[in-house]
Structures are given as structure tokens and as C-alpha cells.
Amino acid sequence: MIARLFNANLNDAAYNAQCDLNLDGAINLSDIVIIAKHFNSSASSYVKVI
């Protein structure tokens, strides 16, 4: 889905805020880096927040 929306921003009809992982108003390489950083992780990979 992110590949389809790549380079979309707040002014585009295709923009989907759920794919803007860093909430900068654009779906770009920064969002892909977030996915790559967490690729193959599971819920148990994260520290429990109380």
C-alpha cells in the first residue's frame, strides 16, 4: 500500500494518513525507513510500556 501512495502528500487525494508513519504530511522514504527498521519484528520485540 505504501508503494502505491509513495510521494503523496496532504494536498493529494490519494494521501492516507495511516501510511504517513512519521506524520510529516508526506508518504516518502522516511516512512519506508521506519518499516525497514521494524521489519520482521513482533509485539514481543518491544519494551512493555505501563
C-alpha positions in Angstrom: 0.0 0.0 0.0 2.8 2.4 0.8 4.4 1.8 -2.5 1.2 2.8 -4.3 1.0 6.0 -2.2 4.7 6.9 -2.4 5.2 10.6 -2.8 1.6 11.5 -1.9 1.2 14.4 0.5 -1.6 16.2 2.3 -2.7 18.0 -0.9 -3.2 14.8 -2.9 -6.5 12.9 -3.0 -4.5 9.6 -2.6 -2.9 10.7 0.7 -3.7 8.3 3.5 -2.6 9.4 7.0 -2.3 5.8 8.1 0.6 5.3 5.8 2.3 8.5 6.9 4.2 6.8 9.7 6.2 9.8 10.9 3.3 12.2 10.5 5.2 14.8 8.3 2.4 15.2 5.8 4.0 13.1 3.1 4.4 9.4 2.3 8.1 9.2 1.4 11.4 7.4 2.0 11.3 8.4 5.7 8.2 6.2 6.1 9.9 3.3 4.3 12.9 3.5 6.6 10.5 3.1 9.6 9.1 0.0 8.1 12.6 -1.4 7.3 13.8 -0.7 10.8 10.9 -2.8 12.3 10.8 -5.4 9.6 10.4 -8.9 11.0 9.6 -7.6 14.5 6.8 -8.9 16.6 5.0 -7.4 19.6 7.3 -9.2 21.9 10.2 -7.3 20.4 9.1 -4.1 22.0 9.5 -2.9 25.6 6.3 -3.0 27.6 5.0 0.5 28.5 3.0 0.8 31.6 
